[in-house]
Amino acid sequence: MGTSLPLLSLLVWVPVLGGVTLLWLGDARAPAVRRLALAVSIVTFALSLVAYREFQLDTYEMQLQEFSVWIPAFNINYHLGIDGIALPLILLTTFMTVLVVIAGWDVEQRPSQYLAAFLILEGLMNGVFASVDAILFYFFWEAMLIPMFLIIGVWGGPRRVYATIKFFLYTFLGSVFMLVALLYLYGQAGSFNILDLHRLPLPLLAQELIFVAFLLAFSVKVPMWPVHTWLPDAHVEAPTGGSVILAAILLKMGGYGFLRFSLPIAPDASVALANLMIVLSLIAIAYIGFVALVQLDMKKLIAYSSISHMGFVTLGFFIGVPALLATGRPDAGVMGLEGGMMQMISHGFISGALFLCVGVMYDRVHSREIADYGGVANTMPKFAALMMLFAMANSGLPGTSGFVGEFLVILASFQLSPWIAFGAATILILGAAYTLWMYKRVVFGDVANDAVAALQDVNAREFVFLALLAVAVLAFGLWPAPIFDVMHPTMEHLFEQVTISKVGG
C-alpha cells in the first residue's frame, strides 16, 4: 500500500517547525509547550513507523525518494531517500526523542527553548540520514551542531562552556576535511548525488586521500581513539537529555558516514587501510575499557563505555574484506557490517537508558559521584531492577540487544583471525567489570547516607521511559529479525561495492 505523502520531508520538517512553534509560544505557556512538544515527537515517531510500513524489504535501492532542484548552477538538489542503513537510524532517532521529551518534562529553566532545541535537532538528524545529495547532507550535518551546542552550553553543568567549545571545535574541524573531499568528488563527477559518487572510478591515491579526509570527519563523531577526548567532557556537562541524544544518535553519525561515504566511495582505500581501522578499533575497545574502569563519575564512566562499545562498530565495518580475502567467504563481511549496524542500534537504547538512570538519581541527590551512593536498591527497588537490566545489556548478556551485535562482530573477526576474535571477546570482560562494579557500588550494600535513605522510587513518568527502553532492549535481544530484514539487502550490496575495485581514471 503506497502513500503519496512526502514522508521524508515530513520527518525532517515537522519536528523543526514544531520546535519553532515552541519558541514562539515561549515559557509563559509552559504547560502547553510541554504537551505540544510531546505531541510533535509522537507524530514524528508515527511518521517513521509509516515509513517502515512502506519500506520494501527485497531491494537495496533508495526508497521514498523526493527530488527538487535546489541550486541548479552547481547541480545541488533537495534529494531525500532511505535504504536499509538509514531507516533503522531514523526509527531510533524518533523513538529516543519521544523519551527525551518525556524525561525533560520537569525542566524549569527555559522549558520552551529546551524542548524546541531537541525537536529541531531531531529534524536535522533525520535530514542527515535521509539525504541523497552530499551538500544537503553536509548542511544537515553542520546545522545539527547548533542545537546541541546550545543544549550543552545553556543547560549544562559548571564547565559547560569549555565542554561546548571543545565539542564544537572537534566536530567542526573534522567536517572541514569532509567538505574538501566532497568538492573534489564534485569536480570529478559533476554531481553531488551520493549514488553517483558511489559509481565514480578513482585512482588509489585519490581514494586514500578521500578516505583519510572522511576518516578525520567521521572518527571524531564516533568517536575513535585518539580523537575521543571531547566526548567525556561533553557528556559530563550536558543535561540528561543532551547526554541521551549525544550517545544514542550523534555518535551514530560517524558510523553512518563510514557506511554511506568511506566504504562505497573509496573501496580500494578501505581495503588498503582496513588493518589500520582494525587496530584503532581494538585500541578503543581495550584501552578505553581500562579508562572506564577507574572512573569515579557515573556519567564519565558511561561516556568511556560508549567509546569502547563503538569500537566494535568500526571493527565490524572494516573486518569484512580482510576476512573475505582470508577465507573466500563473503558472508563473513556481510556479518561484520550487520553486526556493526546492530551494535549501533543497540548501543543507542542501552547508553540512552543508562544516562537516563543517572539522570533519575541526579534529580534526587544532585551528585553523579559513585561514592555518594550505595544501597539504592533498598529505597528504589523498581529503579534498581530496571537499571540491572541495562547494566547486564551493557555487559553483552545473551537475550539482550547488547549481545547480538557484539557476537556477530566477534564471529566475523574469527573468520580473519582467531586471535583478533579472542582479544575482542576477552576485552568484553572489561565491559562487564566496569558496568557491574559501578552497579554494585551504587545499588547494593547498606544505605550509604541520609540522601539515599530519603530516595523515592521512580514515578510514573520515569517508569514509562525506562520501561519502554527495557522492552526495546529485550525485544531486539530476543528477536532482532525486524532490523536484519530491513538492512540485509543494503548490506549485501554495500559489501559487493567494497569488494569491486574502482581504480581507474
C-alpha positions in Angstrom: 0.0 0.0 0.0 1.7 3.2 -1.2 1.5 6.7 0.1 1.6 10.0 -1.7 2.8 11.8 1.4 6.3 13.3 1.3 7.2 11.2 4.3 10.9 12.0 4.5 10.3 15.8 4.2 7.7 15.4 7.0 10.2 13.6 9.2 12.7 16.4 8.7 10.4 19.5 8.9 7.6 18.5 11.2 9.9 18.5 14.3 11.7 21.6 13.1 8.5 23.6 12.6 7.3 22.1 15.9 10.4 23.5 17.6 9.9 26.9 16.0 6.3 26.9 17.3 7.5 26.2 20.8 9.9 29.1 20.7 7.0 31.3 19.5 4.8 30.2 22.4 7.5 30.9 24.9 7.9 30.0 28.6 4.8 31.8 29.7 2.8 28.9 28.3 5.0 26.1 29.7 2.2 23.5 30.1 1.0 24.0 26.5 4.6 23.9 25.3 5.3 20.5 27.0 2.1 19.0 25.6 2.9 20.3 22.1 6.5 19.0 22.3 5.3 15.5 23.2 2.6 15.6 20.5 5.1 16.6 17.8 7.6 14.0 18.9 4.9 11.2 18.9 3.7 12.3 15.5 7.2 12.2 14.1 7.7 8.7 15.5 4.4 7.7 14.0 5.6 9.0 10.6 8.8 6.9 10.9 6.6 3.9 11.5 4.7 4.7 8.4 8.0 4.9 6.5 8.9 1.4 7.9 5.5 0.1 6.8 6.0 1.5 3.3 9.6 0.2 3.1 10.2 -2.7 0.6 12.4 -5.4 2.2 13.6 -7.0 -1.0 15.7 -4.3 -2.6 18.8 -2.2 -1.8 17.6 0.7 -3.9 16.8 4.1 -2.3 13.1 4.3 -1.4 10.5 7.0 -0.7 12.7 9.4 -2.8 11.9 13.1 -3.0 13.6 15.4 -5.5 13.6 19.2 -6.1 16.2 21.3 -7.8 17.9 23.5 -5.1 20.9 25.3 -6.6 21.0 24.4 -10.4 24.2 26.2 -11.1 26.1 23.6 -9.1 23.8 20.7 -9.6 22.8 20.8 -5.9 19.4 19.3 -5.2 17.0 18.7 -2.4 17.1 15.0 -2.7 15.9 12.6 0.0 15.7 8.8 0.1 16.2 6.0 2.6 17.6 2.5 2.4 18.3 -0.3 4.9 21.0 1.7 6.6 19.1 5.0 7.0 15.7 3.6 8.1 16.7 1.9 11.4 18.7 5.0 12.4 15.7 7.3 11.7 13.4 4.9 13.8 16.0 5.1 16.6 16.1 8.9 16.4 12.4 9.4 16.5 11.9 6.9 19.3 14.6 8.3 21.5 13.3 11.9 21.0 9.9 10.9 22.4 11.7 9.6 25.6 13.9 12.7 25.9 10.8 14.9 25.8 9.2 12.8 28.5 12.4 12.9 30.5 12.6 16.7 30.2 9.1 17.3 31.3 10.1 18.9 34.6 12.8 21.2 33.2 12.2 24.6 34.8 14.9 26.7 33.1 13.5 28.0 29.8 11.4 24.8 29.0 10.2 26.1 25.6 13.7 26.6 24.4 15.0 23.4 25.9 12.3 21.2 24.2 12.5 23.3 21.0 16.2 22.5 20.7 15.6 18.8 20.9 12.8 18.9 18.3 14.9 21.0 15.9 17.8 18.6 16.5 15.6 15.6 15.7 14.6 17.0 12.3 18.2 17.9 11.4 19.4 14.4 12.4 16.6 12.8 10.3 17.9 15.0 7.4 21.4 13.6 7.8 20.1 10.1 7.5 17.7 10.8 4.6 19.9 13.0 2.4 21.0 11.6 -1.0 22.6 14.9 -2.1 26.1 15.3 -0.5 25.7 19.1 0.1 22.3 18.6 1.6 23.9 16.0 3.9 26.6 18.4 4.8 24.1 21.2 5.5 22.2 19.0 8.0 25.5 17.6 9.4 26.7 21.0 10.3 23.4 22.5 11.3 22.7 19.9 14.0 25.8 21.2 15.9 23.9 24.4 16.7 21.1 22.9 18.8 23.5 20.5 20.6 25.9 23.4 21.2 23.0 25.3 22.9 21.7 22.3 24.8 25.1 21.8 26.5 26.0 25.5 26.7 22.8 26.7 28.2 21.5 23.8 30.3 24.8 22.0 31.1 27.0 21.8 34.2 29.6 24.2 35.7 32.2 23.6 32.9 29.6 23.7 30.1 31.2 26.5 28.1 34.6 24.6 28.0 32.8 21.4 27.0 30.7 23.1 24.4 33.5 24.8 22.7 35.7 21.7 22.7 32.7 19.6 21.2 32.1 22.2 18.5 35.8 22.7 17.5 36.5 19.0 17.3 33.4 18.1 15.2 33.5 21.3 13.0 37.2 21.0 12.2 36.8 17.3 11.2 33.9 18.2 9.0 36.0 20.7 7.0 38.1 17.9 5.6 34.9 16.1 4.5 33.8 19.2 2.7 37.1 19.4 0.8 36.7 15.7 -0.2 33.1 16.3 -1.4 34.2 19.3 -3.5 37.0 17.2 -5.1 34.5 14.4 -5.9 32.1 17.0 -7.4 35.0 18.1 -9.7 35.4 14.6 -10.9 31.7 13.6 -11.2 30.0 16.9 -11.9 27.4 15.8 -9.3 26.8 15.9 -5.6 24.4 12.9 -5.8 25.9 10.4 -3.3 24.8 7.4 -5.5 26.7 9.0 -8.5 29.8 9.3 -6.2 29.5 5.6 -5.4 29.9 4.7 -9.1 32.8 7.2 -9.7 36.1 5.5 -10.7 39.1 6.9 -8.8 42.9 6.2 -8.7 44.1 4.6 -5.5 46.0 7.7 -4.2 42.9 9.8 -4.6 40.8 7.2 -2.8 43.3 7.1 0.0 43.3 10.9 0.4 39.5 10.9 0.3 39.3 8.1 2.8 41.6 10.0 5.2 39.5 13.1 4.8 36.3 11.2 5.6 38.1 9.4 8.5 39.0 12.8 10.1 35.3 13.8 10.0 33.7 10.5 11.0 36.2 9.3 13.6 35.6 12.4 15.6 31.9 11.8 15.6 32.2 8.0 16.5 34.5 8.9 18.4 37.6 6.8 17.7 40.8 6.8 19.7 42.7 9.2 19.7 40.2 12.0 18.8 37.8 10.9 21.6 38.7 13.4 24.3 35.8 15.8 23.7 33.1 13.1 24.5 33.6 12.6 28.3 33.6 16.4 28.8 30.5 16.9 26.7 28.7 14.1 28.4 29.6 15.2 32.0 28.5 18.7 31.4 25.4 18.0 29.2 21.9 17.8 30.8 20.4 14.3 30.9 18.5 14.7 27.6 21.6 16.0 25.9 23.7 13.1 27.0 21.0 10.7 25.8 20.8 12.1 22.3 24.6 12.5 22.1 25.2 8.9 22.9 22.2 7.3 21.2 22.2 9.3 17.9 25.0 11.7 17.4 27.8 9.1 17.8 26.0 7.0 15.2 26.5 9.8 12.6 30.2 8.7 12.4 29.3 5.1 11.8 26.7 6.1 9.3 29.3 8.2 7.4 31.6 5.2 7.1 28.8 3.2 5.6 27.4 5.9 3.3 30.7 7.5 2.1 34.0 5.9 3.1 33.3 2.2 2.1 31.4 2.7 -1.2 33.2 5.8 -2.5 36.8 4.6 -1.6 36.6 0.8 -1.6 40.2 0.2 -2.6 41.4 2.6 0.1 39.0 0.9 2.6 40.7 -2.4 1.9 44.2 -1.0 1.9 43.7 0.8 5.2 41.5 -1.9 6.8 44.2 -3.1 9.1 44.7 0.5 10.4 41.0 0.7 11.2 41.0 -2.7 12.9 44.0 -1.6 15.1 42.3 1.7 16.0 39.1 -0.2 16.8 40.9 -2.7 19.1 42.7 0.1 20.9 39.4 1.8 21.5 37.8 -1.4 22.8 40.7 -2.3 25.1 42.4 1.0 26.2 39.1 2.9 26.8 37.7 -0.1 28.6 40.5 0.2 31.2 40.0 4.0 31.4 36.3 3.4 32.1 37.3 1.0 34.9 38.8 3.8 37.0 36.2 6.5 36.7 34.5 7.9 39.8 31.8 9.8 38.0 28.9 7.7 36.6 28.4 9.8 33.5 32.1 9.8 32.7 32.2 6.0 33.1 29.2 5.5 30.7 30.8 8.0 28.3 34.0 6.0 28.1 31.9 2.8 27.9 30.3 4.3 24.7 33.7 4.8 23.1 34.7 1.2 23.8 31.4 -0.2 22.5 31.6 1.9 19.4 35.0 0.3 18.8 33.0 -2.9 18.0 31.0 -0.9 15.4 34.1 0.2 13.4 35.7 -3.3 13.9 32.7 -4.9 12.3 32.6 -2.4 9.4 36.3 -3.0 8.4 36.8 -6.6 9.3 34.8 -7.8 6.2 37.1 -7.5 3.3 40.2 -8.9 5.1 38.0 -11.8 6.3 36.9 -12.4 2.7 40.5 -12.4 1.4 41.5 -14.8 4.2 38.6 -17.2 3.8 36.9 -16.6 0.4 33.6 -16.3 2.3 31.6 -13.1 1.6 29.1 -13.9 4.3 31.8 -13.0 6.9 31.9 -9.5 5.5 28.2 -9.0 5.5 28.1 -10.5 9.0 30.6 -7.8 10.2 28.6 -5.0 8.6 25.3 -6.2 10.0 26.9 -6.8 13.4 28.3 -3.3 13.5 25.0 -1.8 12.4 23.1 -3.8 15.1 25.6 -2.7 17.7 24.9 1.0 16.7 21.1 0.5 17.2 21.6 -1.5 20.5 24.0 1.0 21.9 21.5 3.7 21.2 19.0 2.0 23.5 21.4 0.9 26.2 23.6 4.0 26.6 20.5 6.2 26.4 18.9 4.1 29.2 22.0 4.3 31.4 22.2 8.1 31.1 18.5 8.3 31.9 19.2 6.2 35.0 21.9 8.5 36.1 19.6 11.5 35.5 16.9 9.9 37.7 19.3 9.6 40.6 20.9 13.0 39.9 17.5 14.7 40.1 17.2 13.4 43.6 20.7 13.5 45.1 22.3 16.1 42.8 25.5 14.1 42.5 27.0 11.8 39.8 29.8 10.6 42.0 29.7 6.8 42.6 31.0 7.4 46.2 27.9 9.4 47.1 25.6 6.3 46.6 25.2 2.8 47.9 22.2 0.8 48.9 19.9 2.4 46.3 18.0 -0.9 46.0 16.7 -0.5 49.5 14.8 2.6 48.7 14.3 2.4 44.9 13.6 -1.3 44.1 11.8 -0.7 40.8 14.6 1.5 39.6 17.2 -1.0 40.7 15.6 -3.8 38.7 15.4 -1.7 35.5 19.0 -0.4 35.9 20.1 -4.0 36.4 18.7 -5.0 33.0 20.5 -2.1 31.3 23.8 -2.9 33.1 23.5 -6.5 32.0 22.8 -5.4 28.4 25.8 -3.1 28.5 27.9 -6.1 29.5 26.6 -8.1 26.5 24.3 -10.5 28.3 22.7 -13.0 25.8 19.0 -12.3 25.5 19.6 -8.6 25.4 20.3 -6.4 22.3 23.8 -5.8 23.6 24.8 -9.4 22.8 23.6 -9.6 19.2 25.8 -7.0 17.5 29.0 -7.8 19.5 28.5 -11.6 18.9 28.3 -11.1 15.1 31.3 -8.8 15.1 33.4 -11.4 17.0 32.1 -14.1 14.8 33.2 -12.1 11.7 36.5 -11.3 13.3 37.1 -15.1 13.8 37.0 -15.6 10.1 40.0 -13.3 9.7 41.9 -14.2 12.8 41.0 -16.3 15.9 43.4 -14.0 17.8 41.5 -10.9 16.9 38.3 -12.5 17.9 39.8 -13.9 21.1 41.1 -10.4 22.0 37.9 -8.7 21.3 35.8 -11.3 23.2 38.2 -11.3 26.2 38.1 -7.5 26.4 34.3 -7.8 26.7 35.0 -8.9 30.2 36.1 -5.3 30.9 32.7 -4.1 29.9 31.1 -6.4 32.4 33.7 -5.3 35.0 33.3 -1.6 34.9 29.5 -1.7 34.4 28.7 -4.2 37.1 31.2 -2.8 39.5 29.5 0.6 39.2 26.1 -1.0 39.6 27.3 -2.9 42.7 28.7 0.2 44.4 25.6 2.4 43.6 22.7 0.0 44.1 23.8 -2.8 46.5 25.1 -2.7 50.1 23.9 -0.8 53.1 22.2 2.6 52.7 25.2 5.0 52.3 23.8 8.2 53.7 20.7 10.2 54.6 20.3 11.4 51.0 20.0 7.8 49.7 17.8 6.9 52.7 15.3 9.6 51.6 15.1 8.5 48.0 11.7 7.9 46.4 11.3 5.2 43.8 10.6 6.1 40.1 7.4 8.0 39.5 5.0 7.1 36.7 6.7 9.4 34.1 10.2 8.0 34.9 8.9 4.4 34.8 7.4 5.0 31.4 10.6 6.0 29.6 12.7 3.4 31.4 10.2 0.6 30.8 9.9 1.5 27.1 13.7 1.2 26.8 13.7 -2.1 28.7 11.1 -3.5 26.3 13.3 -2.4 23.3 16.5 -3.9 24.8 14.8 -7.2 25.4 12.7 -7.3 22.2 15.7 -6.8 19.9 17.8 -9.1 22.0 15.3 -12.0 21.7 14.0 -11.1 18.2 16.4 -8.9 16.1 14.9 -10.1 12.8 13.0 -6.8 12.1 16.2 -4.9 11.9 18.1 -7.5 10.0 15.3 -7.9 7.4 15.4 -4.1 6.8 19.2 -3.8 6.4 20.2 -7.2 4.8 19.8 -6.4 1.1 21.5 -3.0 1.6 24.4 -4.5 3.5 24.9 -7.3 0.9 25.0 -4.6 -1.9 27.4 -2.4 0.2 29.8 -5.3 0.7 29.6 -6.1 -3.0 30.6 -2.5 -3.7 33.5 -2.7 -1.4 34.9 -5.9 -3.0 34.8 -4.4 -6.6 37.9 -2.2 -7.4 37.2 1.3 -8.6 40.8 2.1 -9.5 40.8 3.9 -12.9 40.9 7.3 -14.5 
